[in-house]
Amino acid sequence: MNFAWLLPILLLLWSIWRLLHQRDLALLHVRRWCARERLQLLDDNVSFMGWRRWPMDNDAGATTRTPLQRFRLVQQFRFEVSGDGRERRAGRLLMHAATVLRLQVETADGHQLIEPAPAERQPG
């Protein structure tokens, strides 16, 4: 029997499982952040928005990388929070693997950027 069709199906299932796991990590981090800031996570959900390029951290091998190797793909998630239960503020989370790169929340005067401290970068 020919099982050549099985490999693409397994790769697709693995990719879906990996994305769901990443979404669960993002939800965990946003819940912890909301609890710490005394905000309510509306709909108790984060939504996957897609991937974007993100610059690699400066390290010893940065000078030997080609321009394409200086970036990595990170996942973007969207969520909404509220302070009083009536107003909705949009937020965005950027993650690479289990590392939170940026958390951004909309405020009345624009966007508030929250850079997580190194101890907060890996939930769990």
C-alpha positions in Angstrom: 0.0 0.0 0.0 1.1 3.6 -0.7 1.1 5.8 2.4 2.5 8.9 0.7 -0.7 10.8 1.4 -0.2 10.2 5.1 2.8 12.5 5.6 1.0 15.8 4.5 -2.0 14.9 6.7 0.3 14.3 9.7 2.1 17.6 9.1 -1.1 19.5 8.9 -2.4 17.9 12.1 0.9 18.6 13.9 0.7 22.3 12.7 -2.8 22.7 14.0 -1.9 21.1 17.3 1.1 23.4 17.6 -1.0 26.5 16.9 -3.6 25.5 19.5 -0.9 24.9 22.1 0.6 28.4 21.3 -2.9 29.9 21.6 -3.3 28.3 25.0 0.1 29.8 26.2 -1.0 33.2 24.9 -4.3 32.9 26.8 -2.5 31.9 30.0 -0.2 34.9 29.8 -3.0 37.4 29.0 -5.1 36.0 31.9 -2.2 36.4 34.3 -1.5 40.0 33.0 -5.2 40.9 33.4 -5.3 39.5 37.0 -2.2 41.5 37.9 -3.6 44.7 36.3 -7.1 44.1 37.7 -8.7 44.0 34.3 -11.3 41.7 32.9 -10.5 39.6 29.8 -13.6 39.9 27.7 -14.9 36.8 26.0 -12.2 34.8 27.9 -10.4 34.3 24.6 -7.5 35.3 22.4 -7.7 35.1 18.6 -4.9 34.1 16.3 -4.2 37.0 13.8 -1.4 35.4 11.8 2.4 35.6 11.6 4.7 38.5 11.2 8.5 39.0 10.9 10.3 40.0 14.0 14.0 41.0 14.3 16.3 38.4 16.0 18.0 39.4 19.3 21.5 40.7 18.9 23.9 37.8 19.6 27.3 36.7 18.6 26.2 35.3 15.3 24.3 38.3 14.2 27.0 39.6 11.9 27.3 36.4 10.0 23.6 36.1 9.2 22.1 37.0 5.8 19.3 39.6 5.8 16.7 36.9 5.7 18.2 35.1 8.7 18.0 38.2 10.9 14.2 37.8 11.2 12.0 35.2 12.7 8.3 34.5 12.4 6.2 35.3 15.5 2.6 34.7 16.2 0.1 37.6 16.7 -2.9 37.2 19.0 -5.7 39.7 19.6 -7.8 40.1 22.7 -10.1 42.6 24.4 -10.1 43.8 28.0 -12.2 46.1 30.2 -11.6 47.9 33.4 -15.3 48.5 34.3 -17.2 45.9 32.2 -18.6 48.5 29.8 -15.8 49.8 27.7 -13.8 47.5 25.4 -10.1 48.0 24.8 -8.3 46.0 22.1 -5.0 44.3 22.9 -2.3 42.5 20.9 0.2 39.9 22.0 3.3 38.8 20.0 4.9 35.5 20.9 7.7 33.3 19.7 7.5 29.8 21.1 6.8 30.3 24.8 8.4 33.7 24.9 6.2 36.9 25.0 7.8 39.6 22.9 5.3 42.4 23.2 1.9 43.0 24.8 0.1 46.1 23.6 -3.2 47.5 24.9 -5.3 50.3 23.6 -5.9 53.2 26.0 -8.0 56.4 25.7 -4.9 58.4 24.6 -3.5 55.8 22.2 -1.6 52.5 22.7 0.1 51.5 25.8 3.1 49.3 25.2 4.0 46.8 27.9 7.4 45.1 27.5 7.4 42.0 29.7 10.2 41.7 32.2 12.5 38.7 31.7 10.9 36.7 34.5 7.5 37.1 32.9 8.5 36.0 29.4 7.7 32.3 29.8 4.4 31.5 31.4 3.9 28.2 33.2 
